[in-house]
Amino acid sequence: TSSHARVGILNNPSSKIKEDNTAIARGILAAFLTQNNSNVKSFLSKLSKEETAKSLAAGTKIVKFLIPGMDGDTFEKKYNTLGLDLIKTQQMFCQEVLKLLPGQMAVISNGR
């Protein structure tokens, strides 16, 4: 959030939700819940890179990608305790309320 814009993310995966294919989604949620805005922005930039996704898929722990200034202990605790239910709930909202197809992306805007 800032005086100019707010950003939120809802997950709408196209595949079955499992621990091993939700590392980035859980990392984003954990960052939003535990870090300040500037750290979230930098961390999301790092997570959005192709090489980061490949590295996480190969088994690299997400804490390797934390940026300086992040509260690593708080992040890691939240990341490790985030269940898959929140992602499943977001998926259901995207598909049932927003009428998106599995995996379909959308931008929703609500100006002030």
C-alpha positions as a Python dict, from the first residue, in 0.01 Angstrom:
ca = {
    (1, 'T'): (0, 0, 0),
    (2, 'S'): (107, 358, -58),
    (3, 'S'): (-70, 686, -106),
    (4, 'H'): (-94, 599, -476),
    (5, 'A'): (-162, 226, -507),
    (6, 'R'): (-242, -95, -324),
    (7, 'V'): (-154, -440, -442),
    (8, 'G'): (-304, -769, -339),
    (9, 'I'): (-266, -1115, -484),
    (10, 'L'): (-515, -1398, -514),
    (11, 'N'): (-390, -1738, -624),
    (12, 'N'): (-577, -1919, -899),
    (13, 'P'): (-361, -2222, -982),
    (14, 'S'): (-442, -2450, -1271),
    (15, 'S'): (-291, -2762, -1116),
    (16, 'K'): (-361, -2958, -798),
    (17, 'I'): (-244, -2761, -495),
    (18, 'K'): (41, -2938, -314),
    (19, 'E'): (330, -2835, -88),
    (20, 'D'): (589, -2882, -360),
    (21, 'N'): (418, -2664, -622),
    (22, 'T'): (315, -2374, -398),
    (23, 'A'): (654, -2249, -275),
    (24, 'I'): (625, -1915, -457),
    (25, 'A'): (261, -1860, -361),
    (26, 'R'): (335, -1938, 5),
    (27, 'G'): (646, -1718, -10),
    (28, 'I'): (443, -1426, -141),
    (29, 'L'): (177, -1471, 127),
    (30, 'A'): (435, -1505, 404),
    (31, 'A'): (613, -1190, 284),
    (32, 'F'): (288, -989, 272),
    (33, 'L'): (204, -1103, 625),
    (34, 'T'): (544, -1049, 788),
    (35, 'Q'): (749, -784, 606),
    (36, 'N'): (738, -410, 543),
    (37, 'N'): (634, -277, 203),
    (38, 'S'): (980, -204, 62),
    (39, 'N'): (1108, -550, 154),
    (40, 'V'): (797, -714, 5),
    (41, 'K'): (848, -527, -322),
    (42, 'S'): (1214, -632, -350),
    (43, 'F'): (1142, -990, -248),
    (44, 'L'): (857, -1021, -501),
    (45, 'S'): (1089, -894, -774),
    (46, 'K'): (1334, -1168, -682),
    (47, 'L'): (1064, -1438, -663),
    (48, 'S'): (923, -1346, -1004),
    (49, 'K'): (1242, -1440, -1188),
    (50, 'E'): (1244, -1758, -1397),
    (51, 'E'): (1569, -1881, -1244),
    (52, 'T'): (1422, -1848, -895),
    (53, 'A'): (1122, -2063, -991),
    (54, 'K'): (1351, -2326, -1145),
    (55, 'S'): (1575, -2327, -838),
    (56, 'L'): (1278, -2367, -601),
    (57, 'A'): (1139, -2648, -817),
    (58, 'A'): (1478, -2819, -794),
    (59, 'G'): (1459, -2815, -414),
    (60, 'T'): (1634, -2494, -307),
    (61, 'K'): (1491, -2361, 19),
    (62, 'I'): (1307, -2031, -14),
    (63, 'V'): (1508, -1870, 267),
    (64, 'K'): (1804, -1863, 26),
    (65, 'F'): (1620, -1588, -164),
    (66, 'L'): (1550, -1357, 131),
    (67, 'I'): (1682, -1007, 80),
    (68, 'P'): (1886, -804, 329),
    (69, 'G'): (1661, -628, 580),
    (70, 'M'): (1392, -897, 584),
    (71, 'D'): (1301, -1053, 918),
    (72, 'G'): (1405, -1402, 817),
    (73, 'D'): (1294, -1580, 1135),
    (74, 'T'): (942, -1435, 1123),
    (75, 'F'): (916, -1502, 750),
    (76, 'E'): (1035, -1862, 782),
    (77, 'K'): (799, -1937, 1071),
    (78, 'K'): (499, -1801, 877),
    (79, 'Y'): (608, -1975, 555),
    (80, 'N'): (641, -2311, 730),
    (81, 'T'): (305, -2284, 905),
    (82, 'L'): (98, -2156, 613),
    (83, 'G'): (-132, -2435, 516),
    (84, 'L'): (-267, -2499, 172),
    (85, 'D'): (-622, -2409, 279),
    (86, 'L'): (-568, -2036, 218),
    (87, 'I'): (-452, -2101, -139),
    (88, 'K'): (-745, -2338, -195),
    (89, 'T'): (-985, -2073, -61),
    (90, 'Q'): (-839, -1811, -294),
    (91, 'Q'): (-866, -2052, -587),
    (92, 'M'): (-1231, -2118, -504),
    (93, 'F'): (-1303, -1743, -479),
    (94, 'C'): (-1138, -1678, -816),
    (95, 'Q'): (-1336, -1950, -985),
    (96, 'E'): (-1672, -1928, -809),
    (97, 'V'): (-1705, -1553, -750),
    (98, 'L'): (-1483, -1395, -1015),
    (99, 'K'): (-1572, -1668, -1268),
    (100, 'L'): (-1211, -1719, -1375),
    (101, 'L'): (-1101, -2044, -1533),
    (102, 'P'): (-830, -2242, -1348),
    (103, 'G'): (-501, -2060, -1401),
    (104, 'Q'): (-664, -1760, -1567),
    (105, 'M'): (-518, -1423, -1465),
    (106, 'A'): (-705, -1099, -1411),
    (107, 'V'): (-646, -750, -1280),
    (108, 'I'): (-914, -606, -1057),
    (109, 'S'): (-915, -235, -989),
    (110, 'N'): (-1110, -36, -736),
    (111, 'G'): (-1012, 330, -740),
    (112, 'R'): (-1050, 568, -450),
}
